[in-house]
Amino acid sequence: MTLDYARRIMTRGHAVAEKAGMKAVFAVLDKGANLVAFSRMDGAWLASNELAIAKARTSVMFQAPTDVLSTPLKIGEPLLHFDHIHHGGLLLVGGGQPLFDAEGALIGGFGVSGGSPEQDAAIARTAIEPQN
């Protein structure tokens, strides 16, 4: 995970959020869940600071998008059970995306907070998509 790559992702996220009329917060973590880069748009909610980091951390820890981890409970189907999620700094709502290198190895996670979980997830997905 390089700082340059983290900044490019956040710049794309910022552009998508701005186009949607949102004020968001962005966090990029490395594969050890350490903060590499952080950006808060002017006027974004202060609570989104911690939420963006928690979403990025969750995507690193599970190597999965956080919107996938927030699947609604269905009676009779097995489900991962998490006690005390808050204590581990994890957040199982949309807005976190794991980051992988060209070989498929985990290099970090990206978290977005500022809108609904669906909006945050869409921004995160768009920001990490390869640009043509």
C-alpha positions in Angstrom: 0.0 0.0 0.0 1.5 3.3 -1.1 0.5 6.7 0.0 0.1 7.7 -3.7 -2.4 4.9 -4.3 -4.3 5.8 -1.1 -4.5 9.4 -2.2 -5.8 8.4 -5.7 -8.6 6.3 -4.2 -9.6 9.1 -1.9 -9.5 11.6 -4.7 -11.9 9.5 -6.8 -14.1 8.9 -3.8 -14.2 12.7 -3.1 -15.3 13.3 -6.7 -18.1 10.7 -6.6 -19.4 12.0 -3.3 -19.3 15.6 -4.5 -21.2 14.7 -7.6 -23.8 13.0 -5.5 -24.1 16.1 -3.3 -22.6 14.3 -0.3 -20.0 15.3 2.3 -18.0 12.2 3.2 -15.0 10.9 5.1 -12.4 8.5 3.6 -9.9 6.2 5.3 -7.3 3.9 3.7 -5.6 1.3 5.9 -2.8 -1.1 5.1 -3.1 -4.9 5.3 -2.3 -4.7 9.1 -5.2 -2.3 9.5 -2.9 0.7 10.2 -4.1 4.1 8.9 -2.2 5.2 5.8 -4.4 8.1 4.7 -7.5 10.0 5.9 -9.6 12.7 4.3 -12.7 14.5 5.5 -14.7 16.7 3.2 -15.6 20.1 4.5 -18.8 19.9 6.4 -18.8 16.1 6.8 -20.2 14.7 10.0 -17.5 14.3 12.7 -19.0 10.9 13.6 -18.1 9.7 10.1 -14.4 9.9 11.0 -14.5 6.9 13.3 -17.1 5.1 11.0 -14.9 5.3 7.9 -11.9 3.9 9.8 -14.1 1.1 11.3 -15.4 0.2 7.8 -11.9 0.0 6.3 -10.7 -2.0 9.3 -13.6 -4.5 8.9 -12.9 -4.9 5.2 -9.3 -5.7 6.0 -10.1 -8.1 8.9 -12.6 -10.1 6.8 -11.1 -9.5 3.4 -14.6 -8.7 2.1 -16.8 -5.7 1.4 -18.6 -4.6 4.5 -22.0 -4.5 2.7 -21.7 -8.3 2.1 -21.0 -8.8 5.8 -24.2 -7.0 6.8 -26.6 -9.5 5.1 -29.9 -9.6 7.0 -30.5 -12.5 9.3 -32.6 -15.3 7.8 -34.3 -17.8 10.0 -32.9 -21.3 9.6 -29.7 -20.2 7.8 -26.3 -20.2 9.5 -24.8 -16.8 10.2 -21.6 -15.6 11.7 -22.2 -14.3 15.2 -20.3 -11.3 16.5 -20.2 -10.4 20.2 -18.9 -7.0 21.1 -18.2 -5.8 17.6 -17.8 -2.3 18.9 -14.8 -3.3 21.0 -12.9 -4.5 18.0 -13.5 -1.4 16.0 -15.5 -3.3 13.4 -18.6 -2.1 11.6 -20.8 -4.4 9.5 -22.5 -1.9 7.2 -21.8 -0.8 3.7 -18.9 1.5 2.9 -15.8 -0.7 3.4 -13.9 -2.3 0.6 -10.8 -4.5 0.8 -7.9 -3.6 -1.5 -6.0 -6.2 -3.4 -2.9 -6.0 -5.6 -2.7 -7.4 -9.1 -1.9 -10.9 -7.8 -4.9 -10.9 -5.5 -3.0 -10.4 -2.3 -4.6 -8.2 0.3 -2.9 -4.8 0.6 -5.4 -2.8 2.7 -8.9 -1.5 3.0 -10.9 1.6 2.1 -13.7 3.0 4.2 -16.3 5.7 3.3 -18.8 7.3 5.6 -21.2 10.2 5.1 -24.4 8.9 3.5 -26.5 5.8 3.8 -24.7 2.4 3.9 -25.8 1.9 0.3 -24.4 5.3 -0.8 -21.2 4.7 1.1 -20.8 1.3 -0.5 -21.4 2.7 -4.0 -18.8 5.4 -3.5 -16.2 2.9 -2.1 -16.8 0.5 -5.0 -16.5 3.3 -7.6 -13.4 4.7 -6.0 -11.4 1.5 -6.2 -12.5 0.4 -9.7 -9.7 0.6 -12.2 -9.8 3.8 -14.2 -9.7 3.5 -18.0 
